[in-house]
Amino acid sequence: MRQSIIFLISFFASFVLFGDKAVSSEKPINNTVQLAILLDTSNSMDGLIEQTKTQLWKIVNEMARSKRESIAISLYVALYEYGNDGLSSDEEYVRLITPLTNDLDKISEELFKLRTNGGSEYCGTVISEAIKDLKWTKSTDNYKVIFIAGNEPFTQGSVDYKDACKAAISKGIIINTIYCGSYDEGMQTNWKDGADLADGSYINIDQNQEVVHIATPFDDELVELGQKLNETYIAYGYDGDDLKKRQEEQDANAGNVAPSVLVERTVTKSGKQYKNESWDLVDAEKEGVDVADIPKDQLPEEMQNMTTEEQKAYVDKKAEEREEYQNQISELDKQRRDYITQKLAENPEENTLDAAMLKIIREQASDKNYKFE
């Protein structure tokens, strides 16, 4: 049965729209990481998709802890699927799911919707579409990267992968290829050649390997703090309640995969990469939104009869509570990571998607002077 996978990562450029976030409203950011994720959703790729859902927050957290010149990075992620017979043949079975965005709940939501089906996997086409369609930053200093994984020949489709890979690197976009299968077979089907053409890395993984989740003594407290963190969000706007519900649904999705996945998501929510200014008043105030300018009917019910001064005090109180919980989560997470590092030293390295991606990301981003904890 055909297995083809993919993970296309394109990390952050400028704002792209979800909810109220406009493509052109973002100020230029120097310390940007753009990650594009192209997922092959043809048959037999269920294992890869599960790994992606499981490890998304771990990968985001690794990037969130990086800095350049002592300044934290700004992270944006895009998501594609390809190789699924349910997609349009006119588009060569390629679909842009989300453009570059810092709306991490949206990325999670879409990952959990993905289903596999049949497939003709055209690597050259999906790479070419990602290069053309996404709003990549023009700076050559920023880390711009695509991860594509699969196990069908890299040569399929009407777009020559060589042209697509050369076009990518001409714009400073690195392409890393991940073959699901043996190393030699991936080389024979041109996966290594694709990476070589775009200054990337080629590796192979077992997409069906079960990810090991390491429980720690800090997990329960971190999950409890994550629940308290949710209580500091103040939904506003016509879509606010729906987007707050989406936040809770993605917590549930993460927890249903494994408790450690919910812990990783909790850590993400305590960091600067997790921003929801389009629907949360605490984040919106940080971006310069004045609660006094928001129509009464777009405020939560508990705030509608407050004076402006009371409204601002309410938002400030929630902001203070959030900062306190975030600091507690950060301190506990340091202890948790030390515990996991010790446990991992006792076992061989896993041949999984996150292990492969994190190793490559650290090496390539370090070449552009990004520093990791």
Buried (B, 14 or more C-beta within 10 A) or exposed (E): EBBBBBBBBBBBBBBBBBBBBEBEEBEEBEBBBBBBBBBBBBBBBBBBBBBBBBBBBBBBBBBBBBBBEEEBBBBBBBBBBBBBBEBEEEBBBBBBBBBBBBBBBBBBBBBBEBEBEBBBBBBBBBBBBBBEBBBBBEBEEBBBBBBBBBBBBBBBBEBEBBEBBEBBBEEBBBBBBBBBBEBEBBBEBBBBBBBBBBBBBBBBBBBBBEBEBBBBEBBEBBBEBBEBBBEBBBBBBEBBEEBBEBBEBBBEBBBEBBBBBBBBBBBBBBBEBBBBBBBBBBBBBEEEBEBEEBEEEEBBEEBEEBEEEEBBEBBEEBBEBBEBBBEBBEEBBEEBBEBBEEEBEEEEEBEBBBBBBBEBBBEBBEEBEBEEE
